[in-house]
Amino acid sequence: MLKLDDCTISSGDFLLRADLEIEAGSSIAIIGPSGAGKSTLLETIAGFRDLKGGQIFWKGKNLTTLPPGKRPLAMLFQDGNLFPHLSAAQNVALGLRPNGGLSQDEHQHVQSALVRVGLPDLGARKPAELSGGQQSRVALARILVQKRQVLLLDEPFAALGPALKAEMLDLVASLVAESGTTLLMVSHDPQDALRITRQTVLVADQIAHPPVSTAQLFENPPPALRDYLG
């Protein structure tokens, strides 16, 4: 279980409170108005932002003071963060060893991840030689090789067209189901949330609310979400 215990996140005049629990293996959407703190919430869980108050636990272990690399989490950002001078395989390998020097087994893990995301023959290509959808798959493969227990997605497929985005979301859903990974996904699109998550955390009015049924939330949205959706 991922537990945010009476957490307060503060940055300048911005304040967000979160007191909630997420079951291990769940797929959770995070949705709310622009500027409400969705990405900030993910960054804090990942360890890129400090808490002003409260604690974060994963399966009973206190993560609050651990640096990002020591947490059982992997985060995929909006731009994918691929290095243009490295090949697809080399970018994926960074998920295993940031300084290089992979063993034969680790090279096999990299190739297996590329196969899993549908890029078995494109490992030698640089990002500029890949389509947007292929670049997203490389970024996802880099996450896969890390084998973390929690996957945080900050709208990494937002720049893709509707069909490609749906394809990537389905791939993510398949991968997390196979591995039992816990998924937290920021989205501005209710259809994304409905497509691959059963529960949603609403971030609005300076509060990250406990997860509720995704379908029920959008069937009867509270005022803050109704105003945002229009």
Backbone as CSV, one residue per row, in Angstrom:
resi,resn,N_x,N_y,N_z,CA_x,CA_y,CA_z,C_x,C_y,C_z
1,MET,0.833,-1.201,0.000,0.000,0.000,0.000,0.870,1.254,0.000
2,LEU,0.474,2.233,-0.823,1.108,3.546,-0.804,0.263,4.450,0.079
3,LYS,0.885,4.990,1.100,0.148,5.804,2.062,0.759,7.194,2.160
4,LEU,-0.044,8.210,1.928,0.343,9.591,2.166,-0.336,10.004,3.462
5,ASP,0.457,10.103,4.496,-0.051,10.294,5.853,0.006,11.765,6.245
6,ASP,-1.168,12.435,6.141,-1.296,13.833,6.554,-0.209,14.701,5.925
7,CYS,-0.044,14.560,4.610,1.041,15.249,3.901,0.653,16.678,3.523
8,THR,1.619,17.560,3.629,1.471,18.935,3.176,2.618,19.252,2.231
9,ILE,2.270,19.705,1.037,3.247,20.078,0.021,3.146,21.575,-0.173
10,SER,4.280,22.253,-0.091,4.273,23.715,-0.157,5.365,24.195,-1.101
11,SER,5.020,25.196,-1.930,5.994,25.830,-2.815,5.560,27.268,-3.028
12,GLY,6.233,28.210,-2.369,5.808,29.599,-2.430,4.424,29.751,-1.831
13,ASP,3.509,30.292,-2.631,2.132,30.459,-2.163,1.280,29.215,-2.392
14,PHE,1.859,28.234,-3.079,1.109,27.024,-3.394,1.090,26.065,-2.204
15,LEU,-0.068,25.476,-1.950,-0.214,24.520,-0.853,-1.129,23.389,-1.308
16,LEU,-0.713,22.158,-1.003,-1.530,20.994,-1.341,-1.469,20.014,-0.180
17,ARG,-2.619,19.497,0.195,-2.690,18.518,1.280,-3.157,17.176,0.727
18,ALA,-2.578,16.105,1.277,-2.935,14.756,0.829,-2.901,13.809,2.018
19,ASP,-4.003,13.133,2.247,-4.091,12.133,3.304,-4.903,10.970,2.707
20,LEU,-4.192,10.016,2.110,-4.883,8.987,1.343,-4.054,7.707,1.273
21,GLU,-4.715,6.628,0.860,-4.070,5.325,0.715,-4.420,4.748,-0.656
22,ILE,-3.429,4.094,-1.270,-3.605,3.455,-2.575,-3.140,2.015,-2.471
23,GLU,-4.015,1.095,-2.786,-3.687,-0.323,-2.673,-2.615,-0.714,-3.694
24,ALA,-1.703,-1.587,-3.274,-0.673,-2.098,-4.181,-1.337,-2.809,-5.355
25,GLY,-0.821,-2.572,-6.545,-1.377,-3.186,-7.747,-2.511,-2.421,-8.384
26,SER,-2.916,-1.309,-7.771,-4.001,-0.499,-8.328,-3.499,0.336,-9.496
27,SER,-4.431,0.714,-10.370,-4.168,1.688,-11.426,-5.031,2.910,-11.138
28,ILE,-4.363,4.035,-10.881,-5.032,5.234,-10.381,-4.781,6.403,-11.324
29,ALA,-5.841,7.080,-11.749,-5.702,8.339,-12.485,-5.645,9.487,-11.485
30,ILE,-4.934,10.535,-11.853,-4.888,11.760,-11.055,-5.353,12.880,-11.967
31,ILE,-6.463,13.495,-11.625,-7.073,14.472,-12.510,-7.530,15.678,-11.705
32,GLY,-7.633,16.811,-12.378,-8.076,18.029,-11.718,-7.752,19.232,-12.568
33,PRO,-8.165,20.414,-12.141,-7.921,21.631,-12.913,-6.436,21.898,-13.130
34,SER,-6.112,22.634,-14.166,-4.731,23.031,-14.420,-4.212,23.858,-13.249
35,GLY,-2.993,23.545,-12.825,-2.393,24.273,-11.717,-2.817,23.802,-10.342
36,ALA,-3.633,22.743,-10.290,-4.119,22.267,-8.991,-3.053,21.521,-8.206
37,GLY,-2.028,20.991,-8.910,-0.952,20.307,-8.193,-0.794,18.841,-8.543
38,LYS,-1.320,18.415,-9.671,-1.242,16.996,-10.047,0.210,16.549,-10.237
39,SER,0.946,17.278,-11.055,2.357,16.927,-11.286,3.168,17.098,-10.016
40,THR,2.853,18.125,-9.252,3.556,18.357,-7.986,3.366,17.184,-7.037
41,LEU,2.165,16.628,-7.016,1.897,15.468,-6.174,2.776,14.298,-6.586
42,LEU,2.848,14.009,-7.887,3.686,12.911,-8.356,5.151,13.156,-8.026
43,GLU,5.622,14.368,-8.262,7.028,14.691,-8.002,7.368,14.525,-6.529
44,THR,6.421,14.812,-5.665,6.659,14.653,-4.230,6.711,13.175,-3.857
45,ILE,5.808,12.380,-4.396,5.835,10.940,-4.146,7.153,10.342,-4.637
46,ALA,7.627,10.841,-5.790,8.869,10.323,-6.372,10.103,10.780,-5.614
47,GLY,9.975,11.826,-4.800,11.115,12.303,-4.029,11.810,13.519,-4.608
48,PHE,11.235,14.110,-5.666,11.843,15.289,-6.277,11.454,16.576,-5.562
49,ARG,10.481,16.499,-4.684,10.076,17.629,-3.850,9.985,17.172,-2.402
50,ASP,10.330,18.044,-1.492,10.250,17.730,-0.068,8.855,18.042,0.472
51,LEU,8.465,17.283,1.467,7.220,17.558,2.175,7.430,18.661,3.203
52,LYS,6.418,19.490,3.358,6.433,20.455,4.464,5.995,19.773,5.755
53,GLY,5.138,18.782,5.608,4.668,18.022,6.761,4.121,16.691,6.328
54,GLY,4.059,15.733,7.248,3.531,14.414,6.959,4.599,13.438,6.501
55,GLN,4.159,12.230,6.123,5.084,11.177,5.733,4.493,10.352,4.587
56,ILE,5.386,9.707,3.824,4.988,8.840,2.722,5.501,7.432,3.005
57,PHE,4.621,6.446,2.893,4.982,5.052,3.173,4.656,4.179,1.961
58,TRP,5.474,3.163,1.732,5.176,2.125,0.758,5.331,0.782,1.446
59,LYS,4.232,0.061,1.544,4.199,-1.235,2.212,4.829,-1.158,3.604
60,GLY,4.505,-0.083,4.303,4.966,0.098,5.674,6.328,0.732,5.821
61,LYS,7.078,0.881,4.734,8.413,1.487,4.802,8.306,2.989,4.575
62,ASN,8.966,3.731,5.439,8.917,5.188,5.352,9.851,5.669,4.241
63,LEU,9.283,6.303,3.217,10.064,6.813,2.088,10.405,8.288,2.213
64,THR,9.891,8.945,3.217,9.890,10.404,3.280,11.251,11.028,3.057
65,THR,12.283,10.482,3.635,13.610,11.096,3.547,14.515,10.430,2.512
66,LEU,13.991,9.435,1.790,14.813,8.735,0.807,14.926,9.556,-0.482
67,PRO,16.102,9.589,-1.108,16.235,10.259,-2.408,15.501,9.473,-3.483
68,PRO,15.205,10.099,-4.625,14.430,9.427,-5.670,14.971,8.066,-6.082
69,GLY,16.273,7.946,-6.229,16.861,6.690,-6.684,16.734,5.547,-5.709
70,LYS,16.441,5.846,-4.461,16.309,4.817,-3.429,14.858,4.425,-3.183
71,ARG,13.951,5.053,-3.875,12.538,4.724,-3.704,12.126,3.652,-4.729
72,PRO,11.158,2.809,-4.398,10.730,1.738,-5.313,9.798,2.261,-6.402
73,LEU,10.165,3.399,-6.975,9.310,4.118,-7.904,10.069,4.463,-9.177
74,ALA,9.361,4.548,-10.277,9.917,5.056,-11.526,8.927,6.063,-12.089
75,MET,9.450,7.167,-12.632,8.577,8.223,-13.134,8.882,8.515,-14.590
76,LEU,7.834,8.596,-15.383,7.947,8.925,-16.800,7.352,10.312,-17.013
77,PHE,8.201,11.237,-17.456,7.790,12.637,-17.582,7.160,12.908,-18.949
78,GLN,6.683,14.146,-19.120,5.961,14.504,-20.334,6.823,14.414,-21.577
79,ASP,8.115,14.743,-21.487,8.952,14.758,-22.682,9.756,13.483,-22.882
80,GLY,9.655,12.528,-21.976,10.363,11.260,-22.121,11.822,11.301,-21.734
81,ASN,12.452,12.492,-21.827,13.847,12.676,-21.399,14.823,11.724,-22.090
82,LEU,14.686,11.543,-23.392,15.652,10.737,-24.125,16.863,11.588,-24.490
83,PHE,18.046,10.977,-24.461,19.268,11.684,-24.832,19.466,11.548,-26.342
84,PRO,19.525,12.673,-27.061,19.549,12.599,-28.531,20.812,11.971,-29.101
85,HIS,21.927,12.005,-28.368,23.195,11.470,-28.887,23.344,9.972,-28.631
86,LEU,22.392,9.379,-27.901,22.445,7.952,-27.593,21.425,7.186,-28.435
87,SER,21.731,5.940,-28.702,20.780,5.090,-29.416,19.605,4.738,-28.511
88,ALA,18.587,4.156,-29.110,17.439,3.716,-28.319,17.870,2.730,-27.248
89,ALA,18.702,1.763,-27.610,19.165,0.767,-26.644,19.985,1.419,-25.531
90,GLN,20.815,2.381,-25.880,21.623,3.063,-24.865,20.747,3.883,-23.928
91,ASN,19.710,4.503,-24.471,18.780,5.236,-23.616,18.078,4.300,-22.647
92,VAL,17.686,3.130,-23.136,17.037,2.150,-22.261,18.019,1.672,-21.190
93,ALA,19.260,1.464,-21.573,20.271,0.965,-20.640,20.498,1.899,-19.467
94,LEU,20.222,3.190,-19.647,20.382,4.143,-18.548,19.482,3.793,-17.368
95,GLY,18.392,3.087,-17.644,17.519,2.659,-16.560,18.167,1.633,-15.655
96,LEU,19.179,0.928,-16.162,19.907,-0.068,-15.378,21.172,0.501,-14.753
97,ARG,21.973,1.168,-15.595,23.243,1.724,-15.121,23.478,3.081,-15.777
98,PRO,23.277,4.161,-15.038,23.468,5.494,-15.611,24.870,5.733,-16.159
99,ASN,25.857,4.997,-15.654,27.233,5.200,-16.094,27.700,4.177,-17.117
100,GLY,26.790,3.344,-17.622,27.155,2.364,-18.634,27.762,1.119,-18.027
101,GLY,28.454,0.343,-18.865,29.132,-0.856,-18.383,28.193,-1.998,-18.055
102,LEU,27.274,-2.322,-18.969,26.306,-3.382,-18.725,26.943,-4.765,-18.887
103,SER,26.461,-5.687,-18.087,26.841,-7.086,-18.245,26.071,-7.689,-19.412
104,GLN,26.433,-8.917,-19.803,25.722,-9.586,-20.893,24.255,-9.792,-20.549
105,ASP,23.989,-10.168,-19.292,22.602,-10.348,-18.864,21.827,-9.035,-18.934
106,GLU,22.472,-7.939,-18.558,21.800,-6.638,-18.583,21.534,-6.193,-20.021
107,HIS,22.454,-6.484,-20.929,22.195,-6.198,-22.343,20.961,-6.970,-22.822
108,GLN,20.809,-8.182,-22.331,19.648,-8.984,-22.694,18.365,-8.387,-22.128
109,HIS,18.449,-7.852,-20.903,17.288,-7.188,-20.311,16.856,-5.995,-21.167
110,VAL,17.842,-5.246,-21.655,17.541,-4.088,-22.501,16.837,-4.539,-23.778
111,GLN,17.371,-5.563,-24.419,16.759,-6.053,-25.657,15.365,-6.609,-25.397
112,SER,15.196,-7.291,-24.281,13.881,-7.841,-23.952,12.860,-6.732,-23.747
113,ALA,13.291,-5.626,-23.111,12.390,-4.495,-22.897,11.988,-3.859,-24.225
114,LEU,12.946,-3.745,-25.153,12.626,-3.193,-26.469,11.646,-4.100,-27.215
115,VAL,11.835,-5.395,-27.082,10.899,-6.335,-27.687,9.508,-6.162,-27.083
116,ARG,9.458,-6.014,-25.776,8.175,-5.932,-25.083,7.376,-4.705,-25.502
117,VAL,8.081,-3.611,-25.837,7.364,-2.400,-26.249,7.240,-2.305,-27.777
118,GLY,7.593,-3.396,-28.470,7.365,-3.447,-29.902,8.443,-2.823,-30.760
119,LEU,9.680,-2.737,-30.239,10.788,-2.148,-30.995,11.977,-3.106,-31.069
120,PRO,11.773,-4.341,-31.492,12.865,-5.327,-31.431,14.042,-5.015,-32.346
121,ASP,13.813,-4.274,-33.423,14.870,-4.056,-34.411,15.324,-2.599,-34.491
122,LEU,14.938,-1.784,-33.535,15.231,-0.349,-33.627,16.182,0.135,-32.541
123,GLY,16.839,-0.774,-31.864,17.710,-0.391,-30.761,18.885,0.471,-31.159
124,ALA,19.334,0.393,-32.402,20.508,1.149,-32.843,20.156,2.564,-33.298
125,ARG,18.892,2.866,-33.415,18.493,4.187,-33.923,18.555,5.258,-32.836
126,LYS,18.902,6.477,-33.256,18.870,7.629,-32.357,17.423,8.139,-32.267
127,PRO,17.092,8.874,-31.206,15.727,9.379,-31.058,15.217,10.160,-32.268
128,ALA,16.085,10.928,-32.913,15.659,11.721,-34.075,15.242,10.844,-35.248
129,GLU,15.660,9.596,-35.239,15.313,8.664,-36.307,14.046,7.877,-35.997
130,LEU,13.418,8.196,-34.879,12.218,7.492,-34.442,11.019,8.425,-34.477
131,SER,9.849,7.858,-34.671,8.620,8.646,-34.591,8.333,8.999,-33.134
132,GLY,7.354,9.898,-32.939,6.980,10.270,-31.577,6.507,9.086,-30.762
133,GLY,5.717,8.226,-31.390,5.238,7.043,-30.688,6.358,6.091,-30.345
134,GLN,7.318,5.944,-31.246,8.467,5.073,-30.974,9.338,5.638,-29.858
135,GLN,9.508,6.947,-29.833,10.260,7.568,-28.744,9.584,7.307,-27.395
136,SER,8.260,7.385,-27.372,7.528,7.096,-26.131,7.742,5.654,-25.695
137,ARG,7.826,4.749,-26.660,8.054,3.347,-26.336,9.458,3.129,-25.767
138,VAL,10.444,3.852,-26.300,11.805,3.755,-25.759,11.822,4.237,-24.307
139,ALA,11.170,5.367,-24.048,11.116,5.886,-22.682,10.426,4.900,-21.749
140,LEU,9.385,4.246,-22.245,8.686,3.250,-21.432,9.573,2.030,-21.190
141,ALA,10.327,1.616,-22.207,11.240,0.482,-22.042,12.297,0.780,-20.975
142,ARG,12.771,2.012,-20.927,13.752,2.388,-19.902,13.162,2.242,-18.493
143,ILE,11.877,2.535,-18.375,11.198,2.333,-17.096,11.079,0.845,-16.783
144,LEU,10.775,0.049,-17.799,10.572,-1.385,-17.591,11.799,-2.062,-16.994
145,VAL,12.986,-1.736,-17.505,14.185,-2.438,-17.051,14.489,-2.138,-15.580
146,GLN,13.926,-1.065,-15.055,14.170,-0.733,-13.654,13.411,-1.650,-12.698
147,LYS,12.326,-2.227,-13.187,11.530,-3.179,-12.408,11.132,-2.601,-11.046
148,ARG,10.620,-1.391,-11.062,10.149,-0.752,-9.832,8.718,-1.163,-9.537
149,GLN,8.322,-1.011,-8.289,7.005,-1.478,-7.875,5.889,-0.474,-8.144
150,VAL,6.266,0.783,-8.343,5.280,1.839,-8.584,5.713,2.628,-9.813
151,LEU,4.781,2.838,-10.747,5.043,3.608,-11.954,4.232,4.897,-11.908
152,LEU,4.925,6.016,-12.056,4.302,7.328,-12.054,4.373,7.904,-13.466
153,LEU,3.225,8.223,-14.051,3.179,8.783,-15.394,2.664,10.215,-15.338
154,ASP,3.490,11.162,-15.800,3.060,12.559,-15.848,2.752,12.940,-17.291
155,GLU,1.643,12.452,-17.792,1.170,12.724,-19.152,2.254,12.537,-20.219
156,PRO,2.959,11.413,-20.224,4.042,11.252,-21.198,3.571,11.091,-22.634
157,PHE,2.281,10.852,-22.828,1.764,10.618,-24.184,0.883,11.765,-24.673
158,ALA,0.925,12.889,-23.975,0.032,14.004,-24.297,0.273,14.564,-25.697
159,ALA,1.519,14.471,-26.191,1.844,15.049,-27.499,1.479,14.124,-28.652
160,LEU,1.062,12.910,-28.352,0.722,11.954,-29.401,-0.707,12.167,-29.885
161,GLY,-0.973,11.739,-31.120,-2.330,11.789,-31.626,-3.225,10.819,-30.882
162,PRO,-4.541,10.960,-31.027,-5.476,10.119,-30.260,-5.249,8.626,-30.408
163,ALA,-5.010,8.159,-31.637,-4.849,6.716,-31.847,-3.571,6.207,-31.197
164,LEU,-2.462,6.948,-31.380,-1.192,6.540,-30.777,-1.250,6.605,-29.259
165,LYS,-1.902,7.638,-28.743,-2.025,7.760,-27.287,-2.805,6.576,-26.718
166,ALA,-3.898,6.221,-27.369,-4.696,5.076,-26.917,-3.867,3.796,-26.962
167,GLU,-3.058,3.657,-28.003,-2.195,2.480,-28.138,-1.189,2.396,-26.998
168,MET,-0.584,3.551,-26.648,0.394,3.571,-25.566,-0.266,3.306,-24.220
169,LEU,-1.459,3.857,-24.015,-2.170,3.610,-22.758,-2.506,2.128,-22.609
170,ASP,-2.926,1.510,-23.693,-3.232,0.079,-23.647,-1.978,-0.736,-23.352
171,LEU,-0.847,-0.322,-23.914,0.409,-1.010,-23.651,0.782,-0.889,-22.178
172,VAL,0.657,0.309,-21.623,0.942,0.510,-20.199,0.035,-0.376,-19.350
173,ALA,-1.251,-0.387,-19.670,-2.204,-1.195,-18.906,-1.816,-2.665,-18.937
174,SER,-1.387,-3.141,-20.101,-0.974,-4.538,-20.237,0.266,-4.825,-19.411
175,LEU,1.239,-3.931,-19.458,2.505,-4.140,-18.753,2.317,-4.135,-17.238
176,VAL,1.536,-3.192,-16.729,1.361,-3.134,-15.273,0.519,-4.307,-14.782
177,ALA,-0.419,-4.776,-15.613,-1.213,-5.942,-15.226,-0.332,-7.186,-15.138
178,GLU,0.590,-7.337,-16.076,1.485,-8.493,-16.085,2.388,-8.516,-14.861
179,SER,2.885,-7.348,-14.477,3.893,-7.271,-13.419,3.322,-6.970,-12.045
180,GLY,2.034,-6.604,-11.978,1.448,-6.230,-10.695,1.899,-4.872,-10.205
181,THR,2.421,-4.054,-11.126,2.912,-2.720,-10.765,1.761,-1.801,-10.397
182,THR,1.977,-0.959,-9.417,1.018,0.075,-9.048,1.216,1.273,-9.967
183,LEU,0.132,1.767,-10.554,0.207,2.851,-11.524,-0.510,4.088,-11.010
184,LEU,0.182,5.237,-11.081,-0.428,6.543,-10.828,-0.205,7.378,-12.075
185,MET,-1.285,7.846,-12.691,-1.192,8.503,-13.985,-1.902,9.850,-13.979
186,VAL,-1.133,10.923,-14.167,-1.736,12.244,-14.327,-2.345,12.349,-15.714
187,SER,-3.546,12.892,-15.785,-4.199,13.083,-17.078,-5.125,14.290,-17.024
188,HIS,-5.261,14.967,-18.169,-6.271,16.014,-18.320,-7.504,15.491,-19.048
189,ASP,-7.423,14.254,-19.516,-8.470,13.706,-20.374,-9.244,12.607,-19.651
190,PRO,-10.533,12.841,-19.381,-11.319,11.809,-18.707,-11.310,10.473,-19.436
191,GLN,-11.236,10.497,-20.768,-11.243,9.246,-21.520,-9.992,8.412,-21.237
192,ASP,-8.857,9.073,-20.994,-7.639,8.340,-20.622,-7.850,7.614,-19.307
193,ALA,-8.421,8.329,-18.348,-8.663,7.738,-17.034,-9.639,6.574,-17.132
194,LEU,-10.718,6.769,-17.880,-11.718,5.719,-18.017,-11.169,4.512,-18.764
195,ARG,-10.195,4.740,-19.636,-9.671,3.669,-20.471,-8.893,2.645,-19.662
196,ILE,-8.051,3.091,-18.707,-7.154,2.126,-18.063,-7.147,2.173,-16.535
197,THR,-7.981,2.994,-15.910,-7.977,3.021,-14.446,-9.378,2.790,-13.888
198,ARG,-9.415,2.160,-12.742,-10.689,1.943,-12.068,-10.947,2.989,-10.992
199,GLN,-9.879,3.632,-10.527,-10.033,4.640,-9.482,-9.285,5.914,-9.873
200,THR,-9.752,7.031,-9.328,-9.174,8.333,-9.644,-9.010,9.161,-8.375
201,VAL,-7.875,9.840,-8.293,-7.621,10.833,-7.249,-7.918,12.206,-7.843
202,LEU,-8.860,12.909,-7.276,-9.172,14.268,-7.708,-8.297,15.250,-6.928
203,VAL,-7.571,16.090,-7.663,-6.760,17.141,-7.047,-7.441,18.469,-7.346
204,ALA,-7.971,19.086,-6.313,-8.704,20.341,-6.476,-8.811,21.033,-5.131
205,ASP,-8.862,22.355,-5.177,-9.071,23.153,-3.964,-8.034,22.843,-2.894
206,GLN,-6.770,22.656,-3.326,-5.626,22.440,-2.439,-5.662,21.095,-1.715
207,ILE,-6.433,20.158,-2.245,-6.522,18.831,-1.630,-6.394,17.753,-2.703
208,ALA,-5.567,16.750,-2.421,-5.554,15.516,-3.205,-6.479,14.541,-2.486
209,HIS,-7.648,14.333,-3.038,-8.676,13.549,-2.364,-8.389,12.053,-2.470
210,PRO,-8.853,11.266,-1.526,-8.685,9.810,-1.605,-9.307,9.249,-2.880
211,PRO,-8.765,8.144,-3.401,-9.267,7.588,-4.654,-10.705,7.122,-4.553
212,VAL,-11.447,7.358,-5.646,-12.833,6.910,-5.761,-12.997,6.263,-7.131
213,SER,-14.112,5.629,-7.355,-14.386,4.979,-8.630,-14.289,5.986,-9.775
214,THR,-13.482,5.660,-10.788,-13.329,6.554,-11.938,-14.661,6.774,-12.637
215,ALA,-15.380,5.701,-12.899,-16.652,5.819,-13.611,-17.645,6.672,-12.827
216,GLN,-17.749,6.429,-11.532,-18.707,7.182,-10.726,-18.313,8.650,-10.609
217,LEU,-16.993,8.927,-10.558,-16.536,10.313,-10.443,-16.972,11.125,-11.654
218,PHE,-16.840,10.539,-12.849,-17.193,11.282,-14.048,-18.682,11.259,-14.340
219,GLU,-19.389,10.287,-13.786,-20.842,10.279,-13.915,-21.465,11.389,-13.073
220,ASN,-20.861,11.659,-11.932,-21.402,12.676,-11.025,-20.247,13.506,-10.463
221,PRO,-19.615,14.340,-11.300,-18.440,15.087,-10.855,-18.777,16.160,-9.828
222,PRO,-17.914,16.366,-8.833,-18.111,17.461,-7.885,-17.932,18.802,-8.599
223,PRO,-18.337,19.898,-7.977,-18.305,21.205,-8.655,-16.945,21.577,-9.247
224,ALA,-15.846,21.343,-8.523,-14.526,21.728,-9.031,-14.179,20.987,-10.313
225,LEU,-14.542,19.712,-10.374,-14.262,18.931,-11.570,-15.244,19.280,-12.687
226,ARG,-16.487,19.535,-12.334,-17.491,19.905,-13.345,-17.107,21.216,-14.026
227,ASP,-16.629,22.174,-13.249,-16.206,23.453,-13.830,-15.024,23.266,-14.757
228,TYR,-14.111,22.369,-14.394,-12.925,22.113,-15.214,-13.299,21.409,-16.521
229,LEU,-14.175,20.422,-16.431,-14.548,19.666,-17.611,-15.457,20.463,-18.549
230,GLY,-16.198,21.420,-17.991,-17.071,22.243,-18.799,-18.397,21.577,-19.143
